[in-house]
Amino acid sequence: MMMSLLSVLLSAATLVQAADSRPNIVFMLADDLGRADCGFMGGTVIRTPHLDRLAKAGAILDQFYVQPVCSPTRAALMTGRYPMRHGLQVGVVRPWAQYGLPLEERTLPQALREGGYETAIVGKWHLGTFQPAYLPMQRGFDHQYGHYNGAIDYFTHERDGGFDWHRDDLENRDEGYSTHLLARESERLIRERDRSKPLFLYVPFNAVHGPFQVPDDYLKPYASLKGNRQKYAGMLEAMDEAVGRIVAAIDAEGMRQNTLFVFSSDNGGPSPGTITDNGPLRAGKGTLYEGGTRVVAFATWEGKIPAGSKVSAPLHMVDWHPTLLKLGGVSLEQKLPLDGRDAWPAITGKAGSPHEFILLNTAPGKGAIRMGDWKLVIGGNMPDSADGPETGAAPKKGRGKGKKKAAEAALELFNLADDPNEKNNLAAAQPEKVAELRKKLDELAAQAVPPKSAPKAPGFKTPRIWGQAD
């Protein structure tokens, strides 16, 4: 009897210890951030002290890949699956779109909530609003605050004349600059969290995406900059300040030692050299080159990730889904197979990349894949549809008889170990390597579902409140 009681007590203690070992997760996603604009990435123009300090306390993910534009990257994080598997590989989910992230997908917050986490999204959703089932609180979040669509006004919180600010998927009229409001709500959720559960706090900022808007006080330090570059700099400083407030709230609650911080951009910076700075990497947002898909990123967990380290292993946004589930003690078993791999051994410096290949995207007429140090790009100069001014125009059609010839001419092969900035196309000199990578890319392309991207329906009327029936 005594031994049986002792066994029960030991089992209970083991369960408590396992629960306590699950990290709180604070996942912060910047929108359209230039890879080289933060101080910890070598930037010297814009002040980012809070991001710098947090990054230096952990590991910079130096070869971290995402999708070329916003919604696909978010889909990759939420599902651990490449966006071509759910038709979100082209463009972004527009406000008027009659589709979203497919409901059969097991989302990251859904899985974490099933595993005992409290889950919250504070920021931009951008994965569909046309039916209530597609809204964040129906996709696994216990709490929601912020906006559904891209490119909202930072002060009025409107998009195309419709209001887009919500709390728990209901209209919310909090007034203020959106970056400040997201910081304030994150602080509140950290203070008022359910202390019996670990916390998953997802903070997808709308900063530093256009429209370029920021309170005047943030412009003063950047008087030497011009136009949108000056506004962008102020917006980044405001976002850095928000990150500092979130970290300070974690510290005030005594949560630092058991909190994993992740920070990334959703794609490379747009208009590099004019508005953003992607460093020497080629091109920017909307392209399959390194400047569009290899972004600023880091992970920090005190005592778990070596401070001041740099991870050179190629990783992709899909990897965070299984990595976080494993750290949270949540089963990876699900109906739809994951593309992501557990990246924790690589992040902690104990292993290399878990990937044989990384699919950067496959879409009609274009695609890119990395295998080892080799990268194949097809149609690299065919930009993806970015979330700037949205007219609802139909996608451009093929170019008739010249389409095949143009696609062949656009085929490029790079050795990223020797040529990380993609200046030397080796396709003609390395036909066997081209064939090897193209075979794998074609294999993946055959698995893709058709893109769901579609023009605005004739006669579409902007609702008074996005995501709610008038």
N, C-alpha and C positions, 0 to 999 in steps of 0.2 A: 504493500500500500504506500509506504514511504517512498520507495523507488518510483512508483507510478506518479505520485504527486511531484517529486523532484523533476521527473521527465517533463511533466506538463509545464512547470515553472521555467525550466530551461528552454523549452520550445517557445513559450511566451516571450522570454527575454530575447531570444534570437529574432523573433518577429519584430519586436520593438526596435532592436538594433538595425534590422534591415530597413524598417520604415524611416528611421532617423538618418540612414546613410543616403537616402534619396535626395538629390540636390534640388533646391529651388532653382528655377531656370528663368533668367531674364534675357529674352531674345530681342535685340534692337536692330531694326532694319531701316537704313537710310534709303532715300529715294533719289536716284540720279546723282550720287556722290562721285566726284572725280577721285580716281585711285590715289593720286599724289597730293591731294589738297590738305590732308591732315598732317599735323606735325610729326606724328610717329611714322609716317610714310615718307618723310623728307620734306614736307611742305613748310615753307617759311613765311608765307604771306598771310595766311588766315590763322587766327588763334584758336587752338583746340586743346587746351590744357587738360580738361577732364577726360577726353578720349585718349590723349597721350598717356596719361597716368594709368588709366585702366588697361590700355594695350600693353604697356611695359610691365604690368604685373602678371601678364600671361604670355600667350604665344601669338605672334603675327602669322596668319595663314597666307603665305606669300604666293601660293598658286591655287587660289580658291576661285572656282568657276560658278557662274550663274547663267541665266538665260539673257538674251539680248535686250529684253524689255520687261516691264513691270509685272503684269499678271502671270506670265509663265513662270517667273522665279518664285512667286508666291505659291503657285500651284505645286511646284517642285518641293518646296518646304512642307506644305500641308500634307502631301501624299507620299513623299519619298519615291515618286515615280516621275519619269520624264514627261513633260507636258504634251508631247506628241501622242501619249497614250490616252489622253482625255480631250484631244482636239483643241487645246489651248496653246499650240505652238506658234501661232501667228498673231501678232499684234497684241492688244490688250482687251479686256472685257469693258466695252463701252457702256456708258450709263443706260443707253436704250437697248442693250443686248438682251435678246430673249433666250439666253443660255447662261451657264455659269459652270463652276466646278461640279462635275457629275456627282449626283447624290450617292452613287454606289461606292465612291471612294471613302476609305477609312482615313479620316483626317488625323493629324498629329494631336490637336487638342481633344478630339474624341477618344483616342487611344489613351492619352494621359489621364483624362477624367475617369475612364474605366479603370485605370490603375490606381486611382485614389488621389489624383492631383486636383487642386482648385485651378481653374483655367480662366484667363482673361486676355482680351484683345483691346489695346488702347492705341487707336490710329486707323490706318487705311486698310480696308478689307480687299476690294478690287477683284473679287472672284464671283460676282453675280448677285443681283438683287431683284430679279424680275418676278420671283415668287417667294413667299415667306420661308419656304423650305431651304432656300439658298442663303439665307442671312446667317451671320456668325453664330448666334445663339442656338441655331438649329444644326450647326456643324461642329459642336463640341465645346463651345465657350460658355462658362458660367456667367461671365460678365462681358459686356461690350461697351465701348465708348469711342466716339470719333466718327469717321466718315466712311462711306462705302466706295466712292468713286475717286478717280484720280483728278488732278488739276483743279481742286476746289479753291475758292477764294479763301485766303488765310484769315481774313477778318470777318467777312459776312457768312462764310461757310456755305456758299452757294456754288452750284455747278450748272451752267447753262440756264440759269433762272430758277432752278429747283433747289430747295434747301436740303443740305446734306450734313447734318450733325445729329448724333443719336446716342442715347444711353440705353443699354439693354434692348436694342433694336426698336426703340421708340423715339420720336422727335424730342430733341433737347435744345434748349435755347440759351445755354451758357454763352456768355459774351467774352470775346478776347481773341488774342492771336493764337492760332491753333497749336503751335509748338508749345506755348506756355500752358495751354489747357491740357495737353497730353501729359506733360510733366506733372501737373497738379493731380490729375486723376491717377497716374501711376503711384505717386506718393500716397494717396488715399488708400488705394487697394493694398499696398504693402502694409500700411498701418492697420487696416481693418480686415486683413486676411483671416481665413479660418486657420487658426494655429495648430489644429489637429492634422492638417494636410500640408504637403509641400506645394509650392506655388509655381505655376507656369504663367509668366507674364510676357506676352508678346506685344512689343511696341513698334509697329511699323509706321514711322514718321512719314508725313507728307513732305517734310523738308528733305532735300533741298530742291525738289521739283518745282517747276513753274506752275502758276504765275510767280514771278520774282517779286516777293513782298516781304517786308520786315519793318518793325518799328524803327523810327528815325535814329534812335539812340545806337542801334547796332550798325548804322552806316558810318558814324563819325570816325571810327578807327581806320576806315578804308577809303578815306577821301582821295587817295592817290589812284584808286581804281576807277574804272569808268563803266557806266551803264549797268547791264545785268550782272557783270562780274562783281561789281561793288555790292549789289543787292544779294547776290549769291553768297558772297563772303559773310555778310551780316547774318544771313539765314543759317549758314553753317555754324557761326559762333553761337547763335541762339539755340540750335540743336545741341551743340556741345554743352551748353549750360544746362539744358534739359537732362542730358545724360548724367551730368554731375549731380543734379537733384535726385535722380532715381538711385544712383549709387549711394548718395548720402542717406536716403531713406532706408536702404538695405542696411547700411552701417548702424543707423540709429536703432534699428530693430534687432541688432546683434546677429544678423543673418549672413554676414560676409563669408565666414569659413565654410558655409554649406550652400553657397550660391554660385552657379555657373553663369557667367555673363558671355553672351555671344553678340558680336556686332558685325554687320556686313552691309554693303550696298546691294540694291536689287539688280543693278546693271552698271555698266561703265558710264562715265560722265558724258553728257551730250555737249556738242560744240566744243570739243577739247581745244585748248589754246585760246579760246575766246571767252567762254564762261567758266568751264571746268578745266582741271589739269589731270590728265591720265598718265603723266610722266612720259617716258619714251615709248610706251606701248602704242601700237598702231590703231588708229581710228577711235570710235567711241560707241555710245549707246545706239542700239538698233543694228549693229553689225556683228558678224561672227568672228571678227578679229579679236586679238587679246584685249584691246582697249574697250571692247563692248562686253566681253564675257569674263574677263579675269579682274576681280575687283578687290577693293580694300576690305579686309576682314581680320578679326582676331577672336580668340577665346581665352577667358580668364577664369580660373577657379583656384583660389588660394590653397596652397598645399597639395594640389592635384596636378596642375599644369605648371611646368617650370617657368618661373618669371624671367622675362627678357629673352625668351626663346623665339625661334623662327622655324616654321614648318614649311619645308620646300616640297613636300609630297603633294601631287595634284589631288584635289578634292572637289566635290560638287555639292551644290545646295541640297540635292536629294539625299546626301549622306546624313544630314542632321536629323532627319526623321527616324531612321533606325538607331542612330547613335543616342539620341535623347530618350527613346523608348527603352533601350537597354540600360542606360544609366538610371532610369526611373523604375526599373524592375518590371517593365510592361512587356507582355508577350509580343513577339514580332510576327506571330502566325496570323495570317489574314487571307482572304479569298483572292485578292489581286496581288500579284508578285511585286516586290520592291525592286527598284533599280539602285537605290541607295545602299551603301555598305557601312558597317560600323567603322567610323573614322577615329574612334577614341585612341587606339594604339598609335596612330600616326600623329594625332594632336599632342599626345603626351611624350612624343619622341621615342617611342619604343618599336615603331615599325614604319615601313614606307606606305605608299598609297595602296589602298585596298582594291584598286581598279586595274583591270586589264585594259580597259578603254573608258573614256568619258565622252558621252554624246553631248556636244554643245548645242545642237539642234538639227532637226531634219524637217523640211517643209517643201512644198512644191517648188522645184527649180533651184533649191539651195540646201546647204547643210554643212556641218563641220563635225569632225571627230578628232579626238586626241588619243593616240596609243603610244605609251612610253613618252619619248621626247618628240615624236612625230605628230604633226597636225595636218590634216587635209581639209581644205576649204573649197566648197563649190558655190559659185554665185556670191562670193564675198562682198561684191559691190552692190548687191541687191539689198537695200536696207529693209529692216523689219519696220512695221508700222508703229511709230512711237506715240505716246500719249501727250501730244502737244495740242495744237488747234485741231479739233475733231469736226470734220464736215460730214461724216457718214458716207463718204464717197465709196463706191464699190472698188474692190481690189483690182489692180491692173491685170489685164489678161496677157497671155503669152504673146511672143513676138513672131508668130507664124513660122515661115521657112527658115528664118535666121536663128530661131530659138536654140536648136541643138548646137549649132556652131558657136553661138555666144556662150552657152553653158560650158562647152569644152574649153573655150578661151579663158573662162573665169576659174578654171580648176587650178588650185595652188597647193603646194606642199612645202611645209616648213619644218626645219629641225630646231625646236625651241631651245634646246640646250646650247646650241651655237648661235641662234638667231631669235632671241625672245621677242624682238620687235618686228618680226615678219617682213624683213626687207628683201630676202633672197628666195625667190620661188624655185624650188628644186624639182618641180614636177617633171620637166623634160629630162633631167639627169637621173632621176630615180623612178623609172616606170614600174619596177617591181614593188617598190614601197607604195606607190600610188595605188596599184592594183590591190595590195593587201588591205590598205585602209578603206578603199572604196568598196571592197567586198563586204566589210563589216558595216559600213555606213548604209549600203544598199539593203543589207539584211535587216537593219533597224528601221529603215524607211518603209520596208514592206510590212512592218508591224504597226505603223502609224495609222491612226484614224484620221479622216479628213478634217481639216481645220474648221472650227465653228465660226470663224470671223465672218461677219455679214454687215452690209450697209444698213443705215437707219431706214426703218420702214417708212414708206410715203405716208404723210399725214401724222407722223408721230408727234405727240404733244407732251412737252415736259411736265412731269407731275409737280404738284406744289411741294411735296416731300418725297425725295428719292427713297425707294424701298417701301413706300406705303401707298396703298390704293387711295386715290382721291375720293 
